[in-house]
Amino acid sequence: MNSKAIPTLRRLAAGEGRPISSCYGQIESAMIKQLLTHRIIPCLDVKDGRVVKGVHFLNLRDAGDPVEVAKQYEQDGADELVFLDISASHEGRQIMLDVVAKVAECCFMPFTVGGGIRTIDDAAALVKSGAEKVSINTAAVTNPQVIQQTAKRFGRCATVVNIDPKRVQRDGEMVFEVHTHGGRQSTGLEAVQWAQQVVEYGAGEIVLTSMDADGTQDGYDLEMTAAVAAAVDVPVVASGGCGGPEHIRDILVEGDADAALAATIFHYGQYSIGQTKRYLHDHGIPVRLTEA
């Protein structure tokens, strides 16, 4: 078993002292190998019913219809899909459940949905619409109880917390400060400490998005990701800054991320899921290969 397999398995079963098989019922032995591979996850940031992508959370460009984009990623062999309604919290409205239902209907891969979740009822509506996991960001800060309630009702494996840090100077030192409301509001929280706190609340996975790296294609924030990954016992999904397969390799190896999320390189055809996975495989990174 490779060096990353043991901590990955430990993270998957963390929190309640349960065996891995309890996460989603009885996991067949044939699936264990897949759990040991690194996941490559396209992210659909959706605004006004369209997939968009920007830089530093700003200057958004259109990238297509979310249902059609999701279908393509499924065909290409993506391991999971993350769907984020990026303006729901800022605009004070509920997430677009109809779009979520349509995407879930055409995708059989694991599917995480976030944006605009304020209460356990919001989380329940997403699960009812087809989400396998729900991702909580702003409400995790403003109403941490929703993390506990979601974990209790749907399990830790279905409870994801998104953390959006930005490097800031505080008392002469650099800190990773957590932001909410689509990156519009600073919280004063430090990312590593906040990650540990949300795991205590019941989060079973963290999606860590560097606001500084977002959309730049200059690479993930290795330092920040490694610090968070070392501090928690749940999977950490790195997000923000991917410009090519080599950046994914770096974040999985040097950043110790369990999975890598990317958008720009996939949305605009710079690299396919298949090309990315083949590159990683050829460089000794365990991934699930498909014929796509």
KOLGUBA-403092 format. One record per residue (C-alpha): x negated, y, z negated; residue in one letter. Coordinates in steps of 0.25 Angstrom, whole numbers, padded with zeros to 4 digits, always signed. Each point is the difference from the previous one (the first is absolute). Example, Ala and Ser with C-alpha at 12.3 -4.5 7.8 and 13.67 -1.06 7.14 Angstrom:
% residues 2
-0049-0018-0031a -0006+0014+0002s 
//
This chain:
% residues 292
+0000+0000+0000m -0006+0013+0004n -0004+0011-0010s +0013+0009+0003k +0010-0012-0001a +0000-0001-0015i +0003+0014-0003p +0010+0001+0011t +0007-0012-0006l -0001+0006-0014r +0006+0013+0005r +0012-0007+0007l +0004-0007-0013a -0004+0011-0009a +0009+0006-0010g +0008-0011-0006e -0009-0011-0001g +0007-0008+0010r -0005-0009+0011p -0002+0005+0014i +0012-0008+0005s +0010+0008-0009s -0002+0012+0008c +0010-0003+0011y +0005-0014-0004g -0008-0012+0003q -0011+0003+0009i -0004-0012+0009e -0014-0004+0000s -0002+0004+0014a +0003+0014-0003m -0011+0001-0011i -0011+0002+0011k +0008+0012+0006q +0000+0006-0014l -0015-0001+0000l -0001+0008+0013t -0001+0015+0001h +0013+0007+0005r +0000+0010+0012i +0012+0009-0002i +0005+0010+0010p +0007+0012-0007c +0013+0007+0006l +0001+0014-0006d +0014+0004+0004v +0005+0014+0001k +0014+0004+0006d +0001-0014+0005g -0013-0001+0008r -0014-0006-0003v -0010+0011-0002v -0014+0002-0004k -0008+0012-0004g -0013+0004-0007v -0001+0003-0015h +0015-0002+0000f +0002+0012+0010l +0001+0003+0015n +0009-0012+0002l +0000-0007+0014r +0011-0009+0006d -0003-0015+0001a +0013-0006+0004g +0013-0006-0004d -0002-0008-0014p +0008-0012+0005v -0008-0002+0013e -0013+0003-0007v +0003-0011-0011a +0003-0010+0011k -0013+0002+0007q -0008-0001-0013y +0007-0013-0003e -0003-0006+0014q -0015+0005-0002d -0002-0008-0012g +0001+0010-0011a +0000-0006-0014d +0009+0010-0006e +0007+0013+0003l +0001+0012-0009v +0012+0010+0003f -0001+0013-0007l +0011+0011+0001d -0011+0011-0002i +0010+0012-0002s +0011-0007-0008a -0006+0004-0014s -0003+0015+0005h +0013+0002+0006e +0007-0006-0012g +0008-0010+0008r +0002-0015+0000q -0009-0009+0010i +0006-0004+0013m +0006-0013-0003l +0006-0002+0014d -0014+0001+0006v -0005-0009-0011v +0010-0011+0003a -0002+0001+0015k -0015-0002-0002v +0002-0011-0010a +0009-0007+0009e -0010-0002+0011c -0013-0003-0009c -0003-0012-0007f -0013+0004-0005m +0000+0005-0015p +0006+0014+0000f -0003+0011-0010t +0009+0013+0000v -0002+0013-0008g +0004+0015+0000g +0011+0006-0008g +0001-0011-0011i +0004+0007-0012r +0008-0011-0008t +0002-0015-0001i +0012+0002+0009d -0008+0006+0011d -0010-0012-0001a +0012-0010+0000a +0006+0007+0012a -0013-0002+0008l -0001-0015-0004v +0014-0002+0004k -0003+0007+0014s -0011-0010+0002g -0013+0005-0007a -0008-0011-0006e -0008+0010-0009k +0003+0014-0004v -0010+0011-0001s +0001+0011-0011i -0008+0013+0001n +0006+0013-0005t +0010-0007-0010a -0012-0008-0006a -0005+0013-0006v +0013+0007-0002t +0008-0012-0005n -0010-0012-0004p +0012-0008-0005q +0004-0003+0014v -0013-0008+0002i +0003-0009-0013q +0015-0001+0005q -0004-0005+0014t -0010-0010-0005a +0010-0005-0010k +0011-0002+0010r -0008-0004+0013f -0013-0004-0006g -0014+0005+0000r -0003-0005+0014c +0011+0009+0006a -0005+0012-0008t -0010+0009+0007v -0005+0014-0004v -0006+0009+0010n -0010+0009-0005i -0005+0012+0008d -0013+0006-0006p -0008+0012+0005k -0014+0004-0005r +0001+0013-0008v -0010+0007-0009q +0004+0001-0015r -0009+0006-0010d -0012-0001+0009g +0003-0015+0003e +0006-0007+0012m +0012-0008-0003v +0010-0008+0008f +0013+0008-0003e +0014-0007+0003v +0010+0007+0008h +0015-0002+0003t +0011+0005+0009h -0007-0004+0012g -0013+0006-0005g +0006+0013-0002r -0001+0001-0016q -0012-0003-0009s +0003-0007-0013t -0013+0001-0008g -0001-0015-0001l -0013-0007+0004e +0001-0011+0010a -0007-0011-0008v +0007+0002-0013q +0013+0001+0007w -0002-0013+0007a -0002-0007-0013q +0012+0007-0006q +0009-0005+0012v -0005-0014-0001v +0004+0000-0015e +0014+0005+0004y +0002-0012+0009g -0006+0004+0014a -0005-0013+0007g -0007+0007+0011e -0006+0014+0003i -0001+0007+0013v -0011+0010-0001l +0000+0012+0010t -0011+0009+0000s +0005+0014+0004m -0013+0005+0004d -0003-0011+0010a +0015-0002+0005d +0000+0001+0015g -0014+0004+0002t -0005-0013+0005q -0013+0002-0007d +0001-0012-0009g +0007-0004-0013y -0004+0006-0014d -0009-0011-0004l -0003+0006-0013e +0014+0003-0005m +0005-0014+0005t -0011-0008-0007a +0002+0008-0013a +0015-0003+0000v -0002-0015+0005a -0010-0002-0012a +0010+0006-0010a +0013-0009+0003v +0004-0014+0001d +0010+0001+0012v -0003+0001+0015p -0004+0014+0005v +0003+0004+0014v -0009+0010+0006a +0006+0011+0008s -0005+0013+0007g -0011+0002+0010g -0001-0012+0008c -0007+0003+0014g -0003-0014+0004g -0002-0015-0005p -0014+0003-0006e +0007+0009-0010h +0009-0011-0004i -0012-0009-0001r -0006+0011-0009d +0012+0002-0009i +0002-0015-0002l -0014-0003-0003v -0006+0013-0007e +0013+0006-0005g +0005-0014-0005d +0014+0002+0005a +0009-0012+0002d +0007+0006+0012a -0002+0011+0010a +0011+0009+0005l -0002+0008+0013a +0009+0008+0009a -0007+0009+0011t -0009-0011+0006i +0012-0009+0002f +0011+0010+0003h -0008+0007+0012y -0006-0013+0005g -0014+0002-0004q -0001-0014-0005y +0010-0011-0001s +0003-0009-0012i -0006-0012+0007g -0013+0008+0004q -0002+0005-0014t +0002-0014-0006k -0009-0007+0010r -0011+0011-0004y +0002-0003-0015l +0000-0015+0002h -0013+0001+0008d -0006+0008-0011h +0003-0010-0010g +0013+0006-0006i +0011-0010-0003p +0012+0004+0008v +0012-0007+0006r -0002-0002+0015l +0012-0001+0009t +0001-0002+0015e +0005+0014+0002a 
//
